[in-house]
Amino acid sequence: MPYQDQHVEENLKYNLDSQSPREYQVTLSSGEKMYLLAANSMDAAYSALELSEDRHTKLINVSLIDEW
């Protein structure tokens, strides 16, 4: 499969193209809970990992907040 086709397929798989930001809850090993907006779960996970590293804690969980 050509690289371009694979890239398009991955974007569809993770819904990277047209989703508005969604809210995620981040739990750190310190017990701290934070909230962030991200286009998809992969972006949320990377952002949460950065937050945990900035605070010198371990990342425990990232979960999508249920929408109404």
NORSUL-V734879 format. One line per field, one symbol per residue. burial: 1 if it has 9 or more other ideal C-beta (glycine too) atoms within 8 Angstrom, else 0. Layout:
burial=???
This chain:
burial=00000100111001100010011111110000011101011011101110110010101001001000
